[in-house]
């Protein structure tokens, strides 16, 4: 992906369009903001950086875990071939679809369900991006990643995670690298946090 094209598109994107509550007026801030249901819209600089790292192109078939507001989804749809996005909260999924339909995107497929298990019937995928923190690596996502595929996922305890960059080589061997500390809302479902708040 040509980075200057990504940055130019990102700078034109109105983040406030994806926020439907009293935090809309804070959309210009480089910080996560609540969007309801205990979920957040990620900080813009992190959305941009994660998209850059995925190294998208128009041949890429992308799986997004956590549709949320649809803000990250737009960048994926703009720079890849097809986006398969999974959200466990139906209201968020439907709102995001409405907004992305308004923007004219026709290369996005939506699913409501446990994103930690991926979307096996549509896999495998060239890229996978997870926008919720998992306590352990979801095996299903590794299986659904194509050889030469790339994945980003926050892994670790709920207080703070490591943003892990996962690559699979042509033989199916997995390598991983930490890109630094992040804090995401926690994943629910099969690979959600087993421990309780306390």
C-alpha positions as CSV (number, residue, x, y, z in Angstrom):
1,X,0.0,0.0,0.0
2,X,1.3,3.5,-0.8
3,X,1.4,5.2,2.6
4,X,0.7,8.7,1.3
5,X,-2.6,7.5,-0.3
6,X,-3.6,6.0,3.0
7,X,-2.8,9.1,5.0
8,X,-4.5,11.4,2.5
9,X,-7.7,9.3,2.8
10,X,-7.5,9.1,6.6
11,X,-7.1,12.9,6.8
12,X,-10.3,13.4,4.8
13,X,-12.3,10.9,6.8
14,X,-14.7,12.6,9.3
15,X,-14.5,10.6,12.5
16,X,-17.5,12.4,13.9
17,X,-19.7,10.6,11.3
18,X,-19.1,7.3,13.2
19,X,-20.1,8.7,16.7
20,X,-23.8,9.0,17.6
21,X,-23.6,10.3,21.2
22,X,-22.4,13.3,23.2
23,X,-18.8,12.4,22.5
24,X,-19.2,13.4,18.8
25,X,-17.8,16.9,19.5
26,X,-14.6,15.2,20.8
27,X,-14.0,13.3,17.5
28,X,-11.0,15.5,16.7
29,X,-9.1,14.2,19.7
30,X,-6.5,11.5,19.2
31,X,-8.0,9.2,21.9
32,X,-10.6,6.3,22.1
33,X,-14.1,7.4,22.7
34,X,-17.2,5.5,24.0
35,X,-19.8,4.4,21.4
36,X,-22.1,2.6,23.7
37,X,-22.5,-1.0,24.8
38,X,-19.2,-0.8,26.6
39,X,-17.3,-0.4,23.3
40,X,-15.1,2.4,21.9
41,X,-14.0,3.9,18.7
42,X,-10.2,3.6,18.6
43,X,-7.9,6.6,18.6
44,X,-7.2,7.8,15.0
45,X,-3.4,7.5,15.1
46,X,-3.7,3.8,16.1
47,X,-6.3,3.0,13.4
48,X,-4.0,4.6,10.8
49,X,-0.9,2.7,12.1
50,X,-2.6,-0.6,12.2
51,X,-3.9,-0.2,8.7
52,X,-0.5,0.7,7.5
53,X,1.1,-2.3,9.1
54,X,-1.4,-4.7,7.4
55,X,0.1,-3.6,4.1
56,X,-3.2,-3.9,2.2
57,X,-3.8,-4.2,-1.5
58,X,-6.9,-4.7,-3.8
59,X,-6.2,-8.4,-3.9
60,X,-6.5,-8.8,-0.1
61,X,-9.4,-10.6,1.5
62,X,-9.6,-9.2,5.1
63,X,-11.2,-10.4,8.2
64,X,-12.0,-7.8,10.8
65,X,-13.0,-8.9,14.3
66,X,-14.9,-6.1,16.0
67,X,-16.9,-3.9,13.6
68,X,-17.7,-1.4,16.3
69,X,-18.5,2.0,14.8
70,X,-17.2,1.0,11.3
71,X,-14.4,3.6,11.5
72,X,-11.6,1.0,11.0
73,X,-13.8,-0.9,8.5
74,X,-13.8,2.1,6.1
75,X,-10.0,2.1,5.9
76,X,-9.9,-1.6,5.3
77,X,-12.6,-1.4,2.6
78,X,-11.0,1.5,0.8
79,X,-7.6,-0.3,0.4
80,X,-8.4,-4.0,0.2
81,X,-10.5,-6.2,-2.1
82,X,-13.2,-7.6,0.3
83,X,-13.7,-7.1,4.0
84,X,-15.5,-9.6,6.2
85,X,-16.3,-7.9,9.5
86,X,-17.7,-9.6,12.6
87,X,-19.4,-7.8,15.5
88,X,-21.1,-9.5,18.5
89,X,-23.5,-6.6,19.3
90,X,-26.2,-6.5,16.6
91,X,-27.1,-2.8,17.1
92,X,-23.5,-1.8,16.5
93,X,-23.2,-4.0,13.4
94,X,-26.4,-2.6,12.0
95,X,-25.4,1.0,12.7
96,X,-22.0,0.5,11.1
97,X,-23.6,-1.1,8.0
98,X,-26.0,1.9,7.6
99,X,-23.1,4.3,7.7
100,X,-20.9,2.4,5.3
101,X,-23.8,1.9,2.9
102,X,-24.3,5.7,3.0
103,X,-20.6,6.1,2.1
104,X,-21.1,3.7,-0.8
105,X,-19.0,0.7,0.1
106,X,-20.2,-2.5,-1.5
107,X,-17.2,-4.7,-0.7
108,X,-18.0,-5.4,3.0
109,X,-19.8,-8.4,4.4
110,X,-21.2,-8.3,7.9
111,X,-21.8,-11.0,10.5
112,X,-23.1,-10.8,14.1
113,X,-21.5,-13.4,16.3
114,X,-18.5,-14.5,18.3
115,X,-15.6,-12.9,16.4
116,X,-13.0,-14.8,18.4
117,X,-13.9,-17.8,16.3
118,X,-13.4,-15.9,13.1
119,X,-15.6,-16.6,10.0
120,X,-14.4,-20.0,8.9
121,X,-16.9,-20.5,6.1
122,X,-15.5,-17.4,4.3
123,X,-11.8,-18.1,5.1
124,X,-8.9,-18.3,4.7
125,X,-7.9,-14.6,4.8
126,X,-4.9,-12.7,3.6
127,X,-5.2,-10.3,6.5
128,X,-6.8,-10.4,9.9
129,X,-7.2,-7.5,12.3
130,X,-8.6,-7.9,15.8
131,X,-9.8,-4.8,17.6
132,X,-10.6,-6.4,20.9
133,X,-8.1,-7.7,23.5
134,X,-7.8,-11.5,23.8
135,X,-6.3,-13.2,26.8
136,X,-4.8,-16.0,24.6
137,X,-4.3,-16.4,20.9
138,X,-7.5,-17.7,19.2
139,X,-6.5,-20.9,17.4
140,X,-9.3,-20.4,14.8
141,X,-7.8,-17.2,13.6
142,X,-4.4,-18.7,13.1
143,X,-6.0,-21.5,11.1
144,X,-8.0,-19.0,9.0
145,X,-4.9,-17.0,8.1
146,X,-3.5,-17.8,4.7
147,X,0.1,-18.7,4.0
148,X,2.0,-15.4,3.6
149,X,-0.9,-13.8,5.6
150,X,-0.6,-11.1,8.3
151,X,-2.6,-10.5,11.4
152,X,-2.7,-7.9,14.2
153,X,-4.2,-8.7,17.6
154,X,-3.9,-7.2,21.1
155,X,-2.9,-10.0,23.5
156,X,-2.6,-10.0,27.3
157,X,-4.4,-9.0,30.5
158,X,-7.3,-6.6,30.4
159,X,-5.3,-3.7,32.0
160,X,-2.8,-3.5,29.1
161,X,-1.9,-5.7,26.1
162,X,0.8,-6.2,23.6
163,X,-0.1,-5.4,20.0
164,X,1.1,-8.6,18.3
165,X,2.0,-8.7,14.6
166,X,1.6,-12.3,13.4
167,X,2.9,-13.6,10.0
168,X,2.5,-17.0,8.4
169,X,5.1,-18.2,5.9
170,X,4.5,-20.3,2.8
171,X,5.0,-23.4,4.8
172,X,2.4,-22.4,7.4
173,X,5.0,-21.5,10.1
174,X,4.0,-18.7,12.5
175,X,6.2,-15.8,13.6
176,X,5.1,-13.1,16.0
177,X,6.4,-9.7,17.1
178,X,5.3,-7.2,19.7
179,X,4.7,-3.7,18.4
180,X,4.2,-2.2,21.8
181,X,1.7,-1.7,24.5
182,X,-2.0,-1.0,23.8
183,X,-5.3,-1.0,25.7
184,X,-8.4,-2.3,23.9
185,X,-11.8,-3.3,25.1
186,X,-11.9,-7.0,26.0
187,X,-13.0,-9.7,23.7
188,X,-16.0,-11.7,24.6
189,X,-16.9,-15.3,23.7
190,X,-14.7,-18.4,23.4
191,X,-11.4,-16.5,23.7
192,X,-12.6,-13.7,26.0
193,X,-11.2,-13.2,29.5
194,X,-11.9,-16.1,31.8
195,X,-10.9,-14.2,35.0
196,X,-13.4,-11.9,36.7
197,X,-13.1,-8.2,37.5
198,X,-11.8,-7.8,40.8
